[in-house]
Amino acid sequence: MQLIDETGTTHADDTYAMPSNERLVAAYRALVNGRRLNDQCSALVRQGRLAVYPSSHGQEACQVAASLVLSENDWLFPTYRDTVAIVNRGVTPEEALVLLRGDWHSGYDPKHTRVAPQATPLATQLLHAVGLAHAATLRGEDTVVMALCGDGATSEGDFHEALNFAAVFMVPVVFFVQNNEFAISVPLAKQTHAPSLAHKAIGYGMPGQRVDGNDVAAVMAVLDEAVERARGGGGPSLVEAHTYRMQAHTNADDDTRYRERDEVKAWVERDPLTRMRAYLSAAGAWSAEDDSALAAEAETMASALRDALNREVEVDPEDLFRYVYASRPAHLDRQWNKLKDELERTAAFEATGAAGGGTTESGTKEQKS
Ligand SMILES: Cc1ncc(C[n+]2csc(CCOP(=O)(O)OP(=O)(O)O)c2C)c(N)n1
């Protein structure tokens, strides 16, 4: 399904109506801010200020649509790549990056923001999303849950368990798969033999729709319908957005080893920002002055984020182990003791190294671990 193509030309659809210009202007602002956030975070990784950043550069239309179609009381269950969606839901960039900086499990209160912590294990969040949506129904609330995952995550058992449970119990959840064609270096053809990921809905007895993931209007229209159905008691849906990961999986990945540069280049023409800008401008809903104001807004956000991440924070490493369970089990004790030992030995090494001797109190050479 597509409503606006690469050139900004519209394609009417019998089922899905074009969102209002007012909503599309809001979406475009979020696209531009989201792109700036992605690029700022990638720069912060290179400066050693962030441990890792899985960028959604090129996938911003999915991120923006997933957050804009939800009401205030709905929940979002994101993955590690969904920082732009989280920020667009009201979490500040600084809070969103605490996990990726390696400081803490999550930098925001999920109950306050109605955004679950970002999940790094693939597809586990889908089961949590279904559990929350089911609980909300049992309590008589009209909450809808948007559960995000990638194409690679659809090969995990948790994905299938989540879809099956959701369909059997008619749970108000929208499974939104961002198919960016790769699970790190593994292409989609090695993940599934199905004609599309949307086809997987059929086997579970729920509606499935494939949409152009770089067309924010189309993604919003399809997700709107799925959210409305869920809220009305019509159960879950599966939406597959076809998009492309424009950059490497993370800074630890060399994507030149598994894909051709021409392929990546071809997707530049399908950029979600360009086509929405072209559409809004032709509709008289966007001007060059609006561009300047929005660029200034994005720069202010990026500059505030740089300042926040340039501040050194004092973290207590034991906190990472302290609050996972009410009382800490033996395996976490072992992990903490191992880390504590390493920290103590590193501190001793640095202290003796700084004194110029490079030896420990007992006179033996300290080993760097
Ligand atoms: C359960 C599990 N298995 C393996 C991994 C290692 N891993 C991290 S990211 C990734 C690829 C995920 O690809 P996809 O679901 O398409 O999401 P994308 O990164 O493309 O957004 C893998 C296999 C993991 N994090 N969790």
The ligand as a Gaussian input file, in Angstrom:
#p B3LYP/6-31G(d) Opt

LIG

1 1
 C       17.305000     -13.522000      20.986000
 C       18.416000     -12.832000      20.238000
 N       19.140000     -13.517000      19.342000
 C       20.147000     -12.909000      18.671000
 C       20.467000     -11.603000      18.934000
 C       21.644000     -10.937000      18.205000
 N       21.124000      -9.916000      17.277000
 C       21.146000      -8.613000      17.621000
 S       20.467000      -7.642000      16.444000
 C       20.170000      -8.966000      15.425000
 C       19.506000      -8.760000      14.086000
 C       18.101000      -8.254000      14.212000
 O       17.555000      -7.938000      12.978000
 P       16.103000      -7.374000      12.810000
 O       15.143000      -8.073000      13.716000
 O       15.772000      -7.393000      11.374000
 O       16.194000      -5.885000      13.355000
 P       17.075000      -4.660000      12.825000
 O       18.364000      -4.673000      13.608000
 O       17.288000      -4.844000      11.363000
 O       16.282000      -3.447000      13.138000
 C       20.613000     -10.146000      16.028000
 C       20.528000     -11.475000      15.409000
 C       19.693000     -10.921000      19.898000
 N       19.908000      -9.636000      20.185000
 N       18.669000     -11.551000      20.529000

